[in-house]
């Protein structure tokens, strides 16, 4: 096994980048519409993915022998892209301490889907982990009345939960695709980009141009900075996960990189003034514990 720091350093880098990136999205969501974030995100993802694709050996991505892998890969990232659209919309009205934690819970749903659709065997500890995550998600969606008679915007709840389910389904399809002829992580990076442009790119282009060109013009410099900084962090986090997954055991990489809500919660408390209730804090802890346990022994 490689020395610990060869995988731990990129894993911790991904954890910090993901956590701060989420916090900055919430901070700047008033300046950059969700559709614009989608557009900027797909640009950042494309830069990272294409850099990886062209720098790694890979079989021809559109060869006839790899057609099933191509279809599975693009399908996975169509689901992934739709999930991101819902995620960005949920941040508008949802507290980032909660939305951010929910966003990291998708590995538990991947475990469930893999059991149901791929017939993977689970150990008892994984069942406990899934129960903790799902229980925590249900708890986070509960919000008692404040007694004022006013209705808070709760549209973020189904949006955030739907995003997590879609990401879990996408990762399940990715796991399935690696068993198909012609499987290649470099080609999967290309399919990630194609799926991103077909979802995030199309949505951002259709709904993110209301006030003009989202990608050019001096008047959009501030928006560029506010959008590309967190989106670049998210894309950099993706690259960190790729490097860490190559160098270290996935059973350790997944829970370490998936713990980024801890960074988001800390950032939101100090920079955004968001403080979850006791029930919400307890549910966040349940989800984090479930995430750590979900890979199994």
HELIX and SHEET records of a PDB file:
HELIX    1   1 UNK A    4  UNK A   28  1                                  25    
HELIX    2   2 UNK A   34  UNK A   55  1                                  22    
HELIX    3   3 UNK A   64  UNK A   66  5                                   3    
HELIX    4   4 UNK A   67  UNK A   93  1                                  27    
HELIX    5   5 UNK A   96  UNK A  103  1                                   8    
HELIX    6   6 UNK A  106  UNK A  117  1                                  12    
HELIX    7   7 UNK A  124  UNK A  140  1                                  17    
HELIX    8   8 UNK A  155  UNK A  177  1                                  23    
HELIX    9   9 UNK A  185  UNK A  196  1                                  12    
HELIX   10  10 UNK A  197  UNK A  201  3                                   5    
HELIX   11  11 UNK A  202  UNK A  207  1                                   6    
HELIX   12  12 UNK A  218  UNK A  220  5                                   3    
HELIX   13  13 UNK A  221  UNK A  247  1                                  27    
HELIX   14  14 UNK A  250  UNK A  257  1                                   8    
HELIX   15  15 UNK A  258  UNK A  260  5                                   3    
HELIX   16  16 UNK A  261  UNK A  267  1                                   7    
HELIX   17  17 UNK A  268  UNK A  272  3                                   5    
HELIX   18  18 UNK A  278  UNK A  294  1                                  17    
END                                                                             
